[in-house]
Amino acid sequence: MMASACMISQEITINGKKYHLTLTDQILSDVRRLKALYNAAYEDPESFDEVSSAISTTITQIATAVEPEVSDSDLDGLIQAVMKAVDEKSRETEEAKAKHLEDKTKTGKKSSVKPKKSKK
């Protein structure tokens, strides 16, 4: 298994309380799963009973990664803030990858152009 490429600490304030979260690959995965479950429940409301326990389990997994322990009254706001933080991190990562590829392409073109030797 690869080492986590994403270990960003976040401070999230919900209802005046500060929570600390480290965005790990596991948290990123949990948030993606939670979004997929929300989408499934939204697209097929009749399936909500089936996916609600999976949603609850995933929310609990995300919440356990936060310190201090999250109170029930802060849980919804915390999950929304975590999802927003993950979206921002994903966007930054995609932008960095795109910039890296762009730079690599520019560098590659420069280094592959060789001056032609004139024949005398």
C-alpha positions as a Markdown table, in Angstrom:
| # | Residue | x | y | z |
|---|---|---|---|---|
| 1 | Met | 0.0 | 0.0 | 0.0 |
| 2 | Met | 1.3 | 3.5 | -0.9 |
| 3 | Ala | 2.1 | 6.0 | 1.8 |
| 4 | Ser | -0.5 | 8.7 | 2.2 |
| 5 | Ala | 0.3 | 11.6 | -0.2 |
| 6 | Cys | -2.2 | 13.8 | 1.6 |
| 7 | Met | -1.6 | 14.6 | 5.2 |
| 8 | Ile | -3.0 | 18.1 | 5.6 |
| 9 | Ser | -4.2 | 19.3 | 9.0 |
| 10 | Gln | -7.3 | 21.4 | 9.1 |
| 11 | Glu | -8.9 | 23.4 | 11.9 |
| 12 | Ile | -12.7 | 23.6 | 11.6 |
| 13 | Thr | -14.8 | 25.8 | 13.8 |
| 14 | Ile | -18.4 | 24.7 | 14.3 |
| 15 | Asn | -20.7 | 26.7 | 16.6 |
| 16 | Gly | -17.7 | 28.4 | 18.2 |
| 17 | Lys | -15.9 | 25.1 | 18.9 |
| 18 | Lys | -12.6 | 24.2 | 17.2 |
| 19 | Tyr | -12.0 | 20.8 | 15.8 |
| 20 | His | -8.8 | 19.4 | 14.3 |
| 21 | Leu | -8.8 | 17.0 | 11.4 |
| 22 | Thr | -6.0 | 15.5 | 9.4 |
| 23 | Leu | -7.0 | 14.9 | 5.8 |
| 24 | Thr | -5.7 | 11.5 | 5.1 |
| 25 | Asp | -6.3 | 9.2 | 2.1 |
| 26 | Gln | -8.9 | 7.4 | 4.3 |
| 27 | Ile | -10.8 | 10.6 | 5.0 |
| 28 | Leu | -10.7 | 11.5 | 1.3 |
| 29 | Ser | -12.1 | 8.0 | 0.5 |
| 30 | Asp | -14.8 | 8.2 | 3.2 |
| 31 | Val | -15.9 | 11.6 | 1.9 |
| 32 | Arg | -16.1 | 10.3 | -1.7 |
| 33 | Arg | -18.1 | 7.3 | -0.4 |
| 34 | Leu | -20.4 | 9.6 | 1.6 |
| 35 | Lys | -21.1 | 11.7 | -1.5 |
| 36 | Ala | -21.9 | 8.6 | -3.6 |
| 37 | Leu | -24.3 | 7.4 | -0.9 |
| 38 | Tyr | -26.0 | 10.8 | -0.7 |
| 39 | Asn | -26.3 | 10.8 | -4.5 |
| 40 | Ala | -27.8 | 7.2 | -4.5 |
| 41 | Ala | -30.3 | 8.2 | -1.8 |
| 42 | Tyr | -31.2 | 11.4 | -3.8 |
| 43 | Glu | -31.6 | 9.6 | -7.1 |
| 44 | Asp | -33.7 | 6.8 | -5.7 |
| 45 | Pro | -35.5 | 8.0 | -2.5 |
| 46 | Glu | -37.0 | 4.5 | -2.1 |
| 47 | Ser | -33.5 | 3.2 | -1.5 |
| 48 | Phe | -32.9 | 5.6 | 1.4 |
| 49 | Asp | -33.6 | 3.0 | 4.1 |
| 50 | Glu | -31.0 | 0.7 | 2.5 |
| 51 | Val | -28.3 | 3.4 | 2.2 |
| 52 | Ser | -29.0 | 5.3 | 5.4 |
| 53 | Ser | -27.1 | 2.8 | 7.6 |
| 54 | Ala | -24.1 | 3.1 | 5.3 |
| 55 | Ile | -24.4 | 6.9 | 5.4 |
| 56 | Ser | -24.5 | 6.8 | 9.2 |
| 57 | Thr | -21.5 | 4.4 | 9.4 |
| 58 | Thr | -19.5 | 6.6 | 7.0 |
| 59 | Ile | -20.4 | 9.8 | 8.9 |
| 60 | Thr | -19.2 | 8.1 | 12.1 |
| 61 | Gln | -15.9 | 7.0 | 10.5 |
| 62 | Ile | -15.3 | 10.6 | 9.4 |
| 63 | Ala | -16.3 | 12.0 | 12.9 |
| 64 | Thr | -13.9 | 9.7 | 14.7 |
| 65 | Ala | -11.0 | 11.2 | 12.8 |
| 66 | Val | -11.8 | 14.6 | 14.4 |
| 67 | Glu | -10.5 | 15.8 | 17.7 |
| 68 | Pro | -12.0 | 16.5 | 20.2 |
| 69 | Glu | -15.0 | 14.2 | 20.0 |
| 70 | Val | -17.8 | 15.8 | 18.0 |
| 71 | Ser | -21.1 | 16.6 | 19.8 |
| 72 | Asp | -24.3 | 15.5 | 18.0 |
| 73 | Ser | -25.3 | 19.2 | 17.6 |
| 74 | Asp | -22.1 | 19.9 | 15.7 |
| 75 | Leu | -22.0 | 16.7 | 13.6 |
| 76 | Asp | -23.9 | 18.0 | 10.6 |
| 77 | Gly | -21.9 | 21.2 | 10.3 |
| 78 | Leu | -18.7 | 19.3 | 10.8 |
| 79 | Ile | -19.5 | 16.8 | 8.0 |
| 80 | Gln | -20.3 | 19.7 | 5.7 |
| 81 | Ala | -17.1 | 21.5 | 6.6 |
| 82 | Val | -15.0 | 18.3 | 6.1 |
| 83 | Met | -16.7 | 17.7 | 2.7 |
| 84 | Lys | -15.8 | 21.3 | 1.7 |
| 85 | Ala | -12.2 | 20.9 | 2.9 |
| 86 | Val | -11.9 | 17.7 | 0.9 |
| 87 | Asp | -13.3 | 19.4 | -2.2 |
| 88 | Glu | -10.9 | 22.3 | -1.8 |
| 89 | Lys | -7.9 | 19.9 | -1.4 |
| 90 | Ser | -9.0 | 17.9 | -4.4 |
| 91 | Arg | -9.3 | 21.0 | -6.5 |
| 92 | Glu | -5.8 | 22.2 | -5.4 |
| 93 | Thr | -4.4 | 18.7 | -6.2 |
| 94 | Glu | -6.0 | 18.7 | -9.7 |
| 95 | Glu | -4.7 | 22.3 | -10.4 |
| 96 | Ala | -1.2 | 21.3 | -9.2 |
| 97 | Lys | -1.3 | 18.2 | -11.5 |
| 98 | Ala | -2.4 | 20.2 | -14.4 |
| 99 | Lys | 0.3 | 22.9 | -13.8 |
| 100 | His | 2.9 | 20.2 | -13.5 |
| 101 | Leu | 1.9 | 18.6 | -16.7 |
| 102 | Glu | 1.8 | 22.0 | -18.4 |
| 103 | Asp | 5.3 | 22.8 | -17.1 |
| 104 | Lys | 6.6 | 19.3 | -18.1 |
| 105 | Thr | 5.2 | 19.8 | -21.6 |
| 106 | Lys | 6.8 | 23.2 | -22.0 |
| 107 | Thr | 10.1 | 21.9 | -20.6 |
| 108 | Gly | 10.0 | 18.9 | -22.8 |
| 109 | Lys | 9.4 | 20.9 | -25.9 |
| 110 | Lys | 12.3 | 23.3 | -25.1 |
| 111 | Ser | 14.8 | 20.5 | -24.4 |
| 112 | Ser | 13.8 | 18.4 | -27.5 |
| 113 | Val | 14.4 | 21.3 | -29.9 |
| 114 | Lys | 18.0 | 21.0 | -31.0 |
| 115 | Pro | 19.7 | 23.7 | -33.1 |
| 116 | Lys | 20.4 | 22.5 | -36.6 |
| 117 | Lys | 24.1 | 22.5 | -37.6 |
| 118 | Ser | 24.6 | 24.2 | -40.8 |
| 119 | Lys | 26.6 | 22.4 | -43.4 |
| 120 | Lys | 29.5 | 24.3 | -44.9 |
